[in-house]
Amino acid sequence: MSEILPTTHLHIGAIIFPAIDQIDFTGPFEILSRLPNSTFHVLWKDRMPLKDGKGLILTPDTTFAESSPLNLLVVPGGIGQEALMDDEVVLSFIREQAAQADYVLSVCTGALICGAAGLLRGKRAATHWNSFHLLEYFGAIPVNERVVQDGNFVFASGVTSGLDGALGVAALLRGDLVAQEIQLQTQYAPEPPFTSGTPETAPSAVLQAAQQAVQSISSARLATAQRIAARLGINKKLV
């Protein structure tokens, strides 16, 4: 897709939900809310405040019913993603917006929600490392990269990678120069103190501890993915 004209007012919307990983939302918000000539909508079924997975209060400003067609839809993840996998109100909204949006940015396990909406068939996609193996259940082609683009879908792999994905989408919407200006404004030049940010670089003891910490939600996500694959008629072995 070509860059959108600067004179076009952009409508950007991000879904939030109970037990979201807030930085899946607030990271892209920090980048995308700075795009010139744009409005950022915080979306949910109603306007009642809700809490992220750690108790941070977030407040929607636009309901699904009130939302205009969006140029960009952001679908975050988090533990609360599980509750949305059979929520037809949410899944229908995502399908409707994705059908006409210029871009969809999925962050972390937001990819699984998009998968439950039936939008990942044949797409190169990424998600959090602990759910990466589930992508095939939704018909996706898993790609082990921090950010993956396939058509009008951009997938940011896990949590903080939403910043990278958002900068990439900012460039798609308003050009490289604008995206670089936003990167400088936010002084996004990460220098982490450790190299344990991926399973490939983390010490084995760290990886094992991280896997054990999320074992319960991992098992639930696998069972859900298997059930939805059957619902969608997707045979994982044939993907």
Buried (B, 14 or more C-beta within 10 A) or exposed (E): EEEBEEEEEBBBBBBBBBBBBBBBBBBBBBBBBBBEEBBBBBBBBEEEEBBBBEEEEBEBEBBBEEBEEBBBBBBBBBBBBBEBBEBEEBBEBBBBBBEEBBBBBBBBBBBBBBBBBBBBEEBBBBBBBBBBBBBBBBBBBBBEEBBBBBEBBBBBBBBBBBBBBBBBBBBBBBBEEBBEBBBEEBEBEEEEEEEEBEBEEBEEEEBEEBEEEBEEBBEEBBEBBEBBBEEBEBEBEEB
